[in-house]
């Protein structure tokens, strides 16, 4: 298992312990959520240790399931905005911001220029 489950009050945080966030890990997380989590609104992924997403398919699955991210590096946020243009993703500055539902990243539109 490449993630650690933490409970903070009514909230469940999944700390991802891999450098590359890939589709296999996301499938494992979805299996865990399906079996153990009743309210996905109180669930967030902590991507503090993740350096990159492996492909756009992983991001699209993440967007489709509407999973919240509690922490992420700036490079991940840029990659998510460049690869997943169609759907919004909730990304909060910190775990505390997620639990209080404040200070989230606003969606930026990036354009690639030659």
C-alpha positions in Angstrom: 0.0 0.0 0.0 1.5 3.3 -1.1 -0.7 5.5 1.0 -1.3 6.0 4.7 -4.8 6.7 6.1 -5.2 9.3 8.8 -8.4 10.4 10.6 -8.7 13.9 11.9 -12.1 14.3 13.6 -14.7 13.6 10.9 -12.2 13.9 8.1 -10.1 11.2 6.4 -6.8 12.1 4.9 -4.8 9.8 2.6 -1.1 10.6 2.6 0.4 9.4 -0.7 3.9 8.0 -0.3 5.0 7.8 -3.9 7.0 10.2 -6.1 4.8 9.5 -9.2 1.0 9.4 -8.8 -0.1 6.7 -11.3 -3.3 5.0 -12.4 -2.5 1.8 -10.4 -2.3 3.8 -7.2 -5.5 5.6 -8.0 -7.3 2.3 -8.6 -6.1 1.1 -5.2 -7.3 4.3 -3.6 -10.7 4.0 -5.3 -11.0 0.4 -4.0 -10.3 1.6 -0.5 -12.8 4.5 -0.8 -15.5 2.2 -2.1 -15.1 -0.3 0.8 -14.4 2.1 3.7 -15.5 5.7 3.1 -19.2 6.7 3.2 -18.9 10.4 2.7 -16.4 11.5 0.0 -16.9 15.1 1.0 -14.8 14.5 4.1 -12.0 12.8 2.2 -8.8 14.4 0.8 -5.5 13.3 -0.7 -2.3 14.8 0.7 0.1 15.0 -2.2 2.9 16.7 -0.4 5.4 14.0 -1.3 4.2 13.5 -4.9 6.4 15.0 -7.6 4.3 14.3 -10.8 1.3 12.6 -12.3 2.1 9.8 -14.7 -0.4 10.8 -17.4 -3.5 12.7 -18.3 -5.6 9.5 -17.8 -4.8 9.6 -14.1 -5.9 13.2 -13.8 -9.1 12.5 -15.7 -10.0 9.7 -13.3 -9.2 12.0 -10.4 -11.4 14.8 -11.9 -14.2 12.4 -12.7 -14.4 11.1 -9.1 -14.2 14.6 -7.8 -11.6 13.8 -5.1 -10.2 16.8 -3.1 -6.5 17.4 -2.7 -5.4 18.9 0.6 -1.8 19.8 -0.2 0.3 19.7 -3.4 3.4 21.3 -4.8 3.2 24.1 -7.3 4.5 21.8 -10.1 1.6 19.4 -9.5 -1.0 22.1 -9.7 0.5 23.4 -13.0 0.5 19.9 -14.4 -3.1 19.3 -13.3 -4.2 22.5 -15.0 -2.3 21.8 -18.2 -3.4 18.2 -18.6 -6.9 18.4 -17.2 -8.5 21.4 -18.8 -12.1 20.3 -18.8 -13.0 19.6 -15.2 -12.2 21.6 -12.0 -10.2 20.0 -9.2 -10.5 21.2 -5.6 -7.0 21.9 -4.2 -6.5 23.4 -0.7 -3.4 25.0 0.6 -3.3 22.8 3.7 -5.1 20.2 5.6 -6.6 22.8 8.0 -7.9 24.8 5.1 -9.6 21.6 3.7 -11.2 20.9 7.1 -12.4 24.5 7.4 -13.3 24.7 3.7 -11.4 27.9 3.0 -8.3 29.1 1.1 -8.4 26.9 -2.0 -6.5 27.4 -5.2 -8.5 29.1 -7.9 -8.4 27.5 -11.3 -5.9 29.1 -13.6 -6.0 28.7 -17.4 -2.6 28.1 -18.9 -1.8 28.4 -22.5 1.2 26.8 -24.2 3.0 29.3 -26.5 5.6 28.4 -29.1 
